[in-house]
Amino acid sequence: MTAHKLHRHDDHSDCSCVADITRSALQLQQQHPERVIYQSSMMSALLSGVYEGNTTMADLLKHGDFGLGTFNHLDGELIAFNSNIFQLRGDGTARRARPEQKTPFAVMTFFNPTNEYHLDKPHSRDEIHQIIDDVIASNNTFCALRIDGVFSRVDTRTVPEQHRPYKPMLEAIEAQPTFHIENSAGVLIGFLTPEYMQGINVAGYHEHFINRERSSGGHVLDYQLESGVLTFGTVDKLLIDFPTDSDFMQADLSPENLDDAIRTVES
């Protein structure tokens, strides 16, 4: 048996040890941050006309630096990256969102890509998605993606601001304008969501675009990338913040045509 001599540490050495452990823990956290999607409300609520929420832009930035969604009254599309949030409005213009503005639906994460592709020849939207699908090789995981590049074409739409009494989203989009942005550099961000999450989120690829001048953009219908950098990474966890207001409590969140309706409003 080996005898061990116990040493008494003074307060200074204890503090040093704790500080070292804290520094190591912070370094580990920075190297391997937890990948979490924060979601305010659900897509099925938005589809049913729940167009007002209490989550502010400042609240969203506590949960991520990257994401998309919409604004209260369905007043345009939301795009967030590098901790900046922009409002893509119904007339095709864009502006920086104010911290106090609110959202009825948004999806945020701290963007932590694990894959990067430098693309020096044209790629269609389907070809971009195929690159991601081949790497992920699973239909059951979330993924966040970003493209910084030059686009020969980006087709977008934005739903115009709504007023009470609110129409269901299928009716609201009947008046939505579409835009065809040509030969524009910009940022496209999005999420890939598994099919089993349809209604809670938007299954498949959901993407928003804003040009380099931050003056125009919208919900992406299609695009052609000329050249750029594609970055993406999977996400491990989903956190949903459910509303408690009467609009949400009384909404029909599981209509019979849910899947068809979401595909209609998002395509």
C-alpha positions as CSV (number, residue, x, y, z in Angstrom):
1,M,0.0,0.0,0.0
2,T,1.3,3.4,-1.0
3,A,0.8,6.2,1.4
4,H,-0.4,9.5,0.0
5,K,0.5,12.8,1.7
6,L,-2.3,15.3,1.7
7,H,-1.4,18.9,1.0
8,R,-3.4,21.8,2.2
9,H,-4.0,24.4,-0.5
10,D,-4.2,28.1,0.5
11,D,-7.0,30.3,-0.9
12,H,-4.8,31.7,-3.6
13,S,-4.0,28.3,-5.1
14,D,-7.7,27.2,-4.9
15,C,-8.7,30.3,-6.9
16,S,-6.0,29.6,-9.5
17,C,-7.3,26.0,-9.9
18,V,-10.9,27.1,-10.3
19,A,-9.8,29.8,-12.8
20,D,-7.9,27.2,-14.8
21,I,-10.9,24.9,-14.9
22,T,-13.2,27.7,-15.9
23,R,-10.9,28.7,-18.7
24,S,-10.7,25.1,-19.9
25,A,-14.5,24.8,-19.8
26,L,-15.0,28.0,-21.8
27,Q,-12.4,26.9,-24.4
28,L,-14.1,23.6,-24.8
29,Q,-17.5,25.2,-25.1
30,Q,-16.2,27.5,-27.8
31,Q,-14.6,24.7,-29.7
32,H,-17.7,22.4,-29.5
33,P,-20.7,24.7,-28.9
34,E,-24.1,23.1,-28.5
35,R,-26.1,23.3,-31.7
36,V,-29.7,24.3,-30.8
37,I,-32.6,25.7,-32.9
38,Y,-34.8,28.1,-31.0
39,Q,-38.3,28.4,-32.4
40,S,-41.0,30.9,-31.5
41,S,-44.4,29.4,-32.0
42,M,-45.3,26.9,-34.8
43,M,-45.8,27.0,-38.6
44,S,-49.3,25.6,-38.2
45,A,-50.3,28.5,-36.0
46,L,-49.0,31.0,-38.7
47,L,-51.0,29.1,-41.3
48,S,-54.1,29.5,-39.2
49,G,-53.8,33.2,-38.9
50,V,-51.9,33.7,-35.6
51,Y,-50.0,36.7,-36.9
52,E,-49.1,38.4,-33.6
53,G,-46.5,37.3,-31.0
54,N,-44.7,38.8,-28.0
55,T,-41.2,37.7,-28.9
56,T,-39.0,40.7,-29.8
57,M,-36.0,40.9,-32.1
58,A,-33.9,41.5,-29.0
59,D,-35.3,38.3,-27.5
60,L,-34.4,36.4,-30.7
61,L,-30.8,37.5,-30.6
62,K,-30.5,35.9,-27.1
63,H,-31.1,32.6,-28.7
64,G,-29.1,32.9,-31.9
65,D,-27.2,35.0,-34.4
66,F,-28.8,33.4,-37.5
67,G,-32.3,32.6,-38.6
68,L,-35.5,33.4,-40.4
69,G,-39.2,34.0,-39.8
70,T,-41.7,36.8,-40.2
71,F,-42.9,39.9,-38.3
72,N,-46.2,40.7,-36.5
73,H,-49.1,41.2,-38.8
74,L,-47.2,39.1,-41.3
75,D,-45.4,42.3,-42.3
76,G,-42.6,40.9,-44.4
77,E,-40.0,38.2,-44.1
78,L,-37.2,38.0,-41.5
79,I,-33.6,37.2,-42.2
80,A,-30.9,37.1,-39.6
81,F,-27.1,36.5,-39.8
82,N,-24.0,37.8,-38.0
83,S,-26.4,38.9,-35.3
84,N,-28.1,41.4,-37.6
85,I,-31.8,41.1,-38.3
86,F,-33.4,42.5,-41.5
87,Q,-37.1,43.0,-42.5
88,L,-37.8,42.1,-46.1
89,R,-41.0,44.0,-46.9
90,G,-44.0,43.4,-49.1
91,D,-42.8,46.0,-51.7
92,G,-39.5,44.1,-52.2
93,T,-37.4,46.5,-50.1
94,A,-35.3,45.6,-47.0
95,R,-34.5,47.5,-43.8
96,R,-32.8,46.7,-40.6
97,A,-35.2,45.5,-38.0
98,R,-35.7,47.4,-34.7
99,P,-35.0,45.6,-31.4
100,E,-38.6,46.2,-30.2
101,Q,-40.3,44.7,-33.3
102,K,-42.1,41.4,-32.6
103,T,-42.6,38.2,-34.4
104,P,-45.3,35.5,-34.4
105,F,-42.9,32.9,-35.9
106,A,-39.2,32.7,-36.1
107,V,-36.4,30.1,-36.1
108,M,-32.9,31.0,-34.7
109,T,-29.6,29.3,-34.0
110,F,-26.0,30.2,-33.3
111,F,-24.6,29.3,-36.8
112,N,-21.8,26.8,-36.4
113,P,-21.1,25.3,-39.8
114,T,-19.0,22.1,-40.2
115,N,-18.8,22.0,-44.0
116,E,-17.6,24.6,-46.5
117,Y,-17.7,24.4,-50.3
118,H,-16.2,27.0,-52.6
119,L,-18.3,26.9,-55.8
120,D,-16.7,28.5,-58.9
121,K,-19.3,27.4,-61.5
122,P,-23.1,27.8,-61.7
123,H,-25.3,25.7,-59.5
124,S,-29.1,25.5,-59.4
125,R,-31.0,25.4,-56.2
126,D,-31.6,21.6,-56.6
127,E,-27.8,21.1,-57.1
128,I,-27.0,23.0,-54.0
129,H,-29.5,21.0,-52.0
130,Q,-28.0,17.8,-53.4
131,I,-24.6,18.7,-52.1
132,I,-26.1,19.1,-48.6
133,D,-28.2,16.0,-48.9
134,D,-25.2,13.9,-49.9
135,V,-23.1,15.0,-46.9
136,I,-25.9,14.7,-44.3
137,A,-27.1,11.4,-45.7
138,S,-30.1,11.4,-43.3
139,N,-33.7,12.5,-43.6
140,N,-34.1,12.9,-39.9
141,T,-31.8,15.7,-38.9
142,F,-31.9,19.5,-39.0
143,C,-29.4,21.6,-40.9
144,A,-28.6,25.3,-41.1
145,L,-27.1,26.6,-44.4
146,R,-25.7,29.8,-45.8
147,I,-24.5,31.0,-49.2
148,D,-22.4,34.1,-49.8
149,G,-22.2,34.6,-53.5
150,V,-23.2,36.0,-56.8
151,F,-26.6,35.0,-58.1
152,S,-27.7,35.3,-61.7
153,R,-31.3,35.0,-60.5
154,V,-33.2,34.8,-57.2
155,D,-37.0,34.5,-57.3
156,T,-38.6,35.8,-54.1
157,R,-42.0,36.6,-52.6
158,T,-43.1,38.5,-49.6
159,V,-46.6,38.5,-48.0
160,P,-48.1,42.0,-47.6
161,E,-48.9,43.3,-44.1
162,Q,-52.2,41.9,-42.7
163,H,-54.9,43.5,-40.6
164,R,-57.6,42.1,-38.3
165,P,-59.8,40.2,-38.8
166,Y,-56.9,38.1,-40.1
167,K,-57.3,35.8,-43.0
168,P,-55.8,32.3,-43.0
169,M,-52.4,32.3,-44.7
170,L,-53.6,30.5,-47.8
171,E,-55.9,33.5,-48.4
172,A,-53.3,36.1,-47.4
173,I,-50.8,34.8,-50.0
174,E,-53.2,35.3,-52.9
175,A,-52.1,39.0,-53.0
176,Q,-48.4,38.3,-52.4
177,P,-46.1,40.0,-54.9
178,T,-43.2,38.1,-56.4
179,F,-39.8,39.5,-57.4
180,H,-37.1,38.4,-59.8
181,I,-33.7,39.7,-58.6
182,E,-31.1,39.4,-61.3
183,N,-27.3,39.5,-61.3
184,S,-27.0,40.3,-57.6
185,A,-24.5,39.5,-54.9
186,G,-25.9,38.7,-51.5
187,V,-26.6,36.3,-48.7
188,L,-29.0,33.4,-48.7
189,I,-29.7,31.6,-45.5
190,G,-32.0,28.7,-44.6
191,F,-32.8,25.5,-42.8
192,L,-33.4,22.0,-43.8
193,T,-36.2,20.5,-41.6
194,P,-37.2,16.8,-41.5
195,E,-40.5,15.8,-43.0
196,Y,-41.7,14.5,-39.6
197,M,-41.6,18.1,-38.3
198,Q,-44.1,19.4,-40.9
199,G,-46.6,21.8,-39.2
200,I,-44.3,22.4,-36.3
201,N,-41.8,23.9,-38.7
202,V,-41.6,23.9,-42.5
203,A,-40.5,20.5,-43.8
204,G,-37.7,20.5,-46.4
205,Y,-35.7,23.5,-47.4
206,H,-36.8,27.0,-46.2
207,E,-34.6,29.9,-47.4
208,H,-34.5,33.7,-47.4
209,F,-32.3,36.1,-49.4
210,I,-31.0,39.6,-49.0
211,N,-28.8,41.4,-51.5
212,R,-25.3,42.8,-50.7
213,E,-26.6,46.4,-50.4
214,R,-29.3,45.1,-47.9
215,S,-31.9,46.9,-49.9
216,S,-34.0,44.0,-51.3
217,G,-34.8,40.3,-50.7
218,G,-37.5,37.9,-49.6
219,H,-38.6,34.3,-49.2
220,V,-36.8,32.3,-51.8
221,L,-38.8,30.4,-54.4
222,D,-35.8,29.5,-56.7
223,Y,-32.3,30.7,-57.5
224,Q,-29.3,30.2,-59.7
225,L,-25.9,30.6,-58.1
226,E,-23.0,31.7,-60.3
227,S,-20.2,31.5,-57.7
228,G,-19.9,31.6,-54.0
229,V,-19.3,29.9,-50.7
230,L,-21.7,27.4,-49.3
231,T,-21.4,26.6,-45.5
232,F,-23.7,24.4,-43.5
233,G,-24.0,22.2,-40.4
234,T,-26.4,19.9,-38.7
235,V,-28.3,21.0,-35.5
236,D,-28.8,18.7,-32.5
237,K,-31.7,20.1,-30.5
238,L,-34.9,22.0,-30.9
239,L,-36.4,24.3,-28.4
240,I,-40.0,25.7,-29.0
241,D,-41.4,28.6,-27.1
242,F,-45.2,28.3,-27.3
243,P,-47.5,31.4,-27.2
244,T,-50.1,31.7,-24.5
245,D,-52.4,34.3,-26.1
246,S,-56.0,33.6,-27.0
247,D,-55.3,33.6,-30.8
248,F,-52.9,30.6,-30.4
249,M,-55.1,28.8,-27.9
250,Q,-58.1,28.9,-30.2
251,A,-56.3,28.2,-33.4
252,D,-56.7,24.9,-35.3
253,L,-53.2,23.6,-35.3
254,S,-53.8,20.3,-37.1
255,P,-56.2,20.9,-40.1
256,E,-56.7,18.0,-42.5
257,N,-54.9,19.8,-45.4
258,L,-51.9,20.9,-43.2
259,D,-49.2,19.4,-45.4
260,D,-50.7,20.6,-48.7
261,A,-51.3,24.1,-47.3
262,I,-47.7,24.5,-46.0
263,R,-46.3,23.4,-49.4
264,T,-48.6,25.9,-51.1
265,V,-47.6,28.9,-49.0
266,E,-43.9,28.0,-49.1
267,S,-43.5,27.2,-52.7
